[in-house]
Amino acid sequence: MNFKSTLKTVTIVTAYFATTTFASSDVIPSENDTFTNWGEESGWTIFVDETRGSCLIERMDENQNVVQMGLTKDHEMGYLGVFTKNDIGLKGKKEEIILSLDGNLYSAEAHKKTKHLAEGYTGGYILANNPQFVDDVMKKYDMTVFPEKEFAFTVNLDGTLKAIEAARKCNQEQTS
């Protein structure tokens, strides 16, 4: 059975992603934010965004895909950004995507981002407040983006459990 057939037989778990429209400056850090390196954990770099008073984690995998996770400007939600040099077919500013975390499928609206990225990178971010999604990100090892498309790609999530726990500690320090 190929992956497309499997995809059709699996119920897609819809993550509770934000329906509120956020300006990109409210979701992911801007190039004008001030960052300091807080530390590293399990291959992830943890940064303090001094401008927002919160922390984020970032990692480049062996395929040069970059994953970044942090909190929105108001600290109400988390975001997950994935940036790649692959042509992933994002056409508009917002597009529905499917993510597979070791077989658990999530539907989300991705917000395309091309400005202020390193040359050749494109990607997007999603907002999340679904505890199951966060748990899967922390405990699964691979995330496949667009699993039903020919331009699907997989991002290695090794170390996210410890990195997110460290980021939570970093965030507590910022609010103390």
PEWOWO-V413072 format. One record per residue. N is the residue number from 1. OMEGA is omega in degrees with one decimal (NA if undefined). Layout:
# PEWOWO-V413072
n = {N N}
omega = {OMEGA OMEGA}
This chain:
# PEWOWO-V413072
n = {1 2 3 4 5 6 7 8 9 10 11 12 13 14 15 16 17 18 19 20 21 22 23 24 25 26 27 28 29 30 31 32 33 34 35 36 37 38 39 40 41 42 43 44 45 46 47 48 49 50 51 52 53 54 55 56 57 58 59 60 61 62 63 64 65 66 67 68 69 70 71 72 73 74 75 76 77 78 79 80 81 82 83 84 85 86 87 88 89 90 91 92 93 94 95 96 97 98 99 100 101 102 103 104 105 106 107 108 109 110 111 112 113 114 115 116 117 118 119 120 121 122 123 124 125 126 127 128 129 130 131 132 133 134 135 136 137 138 139 140 141 142 143 144 145 146 147 148 149 150 151 152 153 154 155 156 157 158 159 160 161 162 163 164 165 166 167 168 169 170 171 172 173 174 175 176}
omega = {179.3 -174.4 179.2 178.5 178.6 -179.3 -178.2 -177.1 -178.4 174.5 178.5 176.6 179.8 176.9 -179.9 180.0 -174.9 173.2 176.9 177.9 177.2 168.9 -176.1 179.0 177.8 -174.8 -178.2 -178.6 178.0 179.1 -179.6 177.8 178.2 -176.7 169.0 179.7 -180.0 -178.7 178.3 177.3 172.8 177.8 178.4 174.1 179.7 -179.4 168.2 172.4 -175.6 -178.5 -178.2 -176.1 178.7 -177.2 176.1 176.1 -177.7 179.4 171.3 -179.1 -175.9 177.8 -179.5 170.0 -179.2 176.2 178.8 178.1 179.5 -179.6 174.2 -176.3 -179.4 178.9 -177.9 -175.3 173.2 173.0 174.2 178.5 176.2 -177.1 -172.8 173.0 178.6 171.6 -175.2 171.5 175.7 -176.5 -175.6 179.0 178.1 -179.0 176.5 178.4 173.7 176.2 174.7 176.1 -176.4 175.8 174.2 -172.9 179.0 175.2 -178.2 172.7 178.8 176.2 -175.7 178.5 174.9 -179.4 173.8 174.9 176.0 -176.0 177.2 -178.6 171.0 178.9 -178.3 -179.8 174.6 176.0 -177.9 169.9 179.1 -178.5 179.7 177.7 -180.0 178.3 178.6 178.2 -178.1 -170.0 179.6 -173.7 -178.9 174.0 176.9 179.5 -176.4 -174.7 -178.1 -177.9 179.1 179.5 176.9 175.1 -176.8 179.3 179.0 -178.5 179.4 173.8 -175.5 -179.0 -178.9 -179.8 178.6 176.0 177.7 178.5 176.7 176.6 177.8 179.1 177.6 178.3 -178.4 -178.3 -179.5 NA}
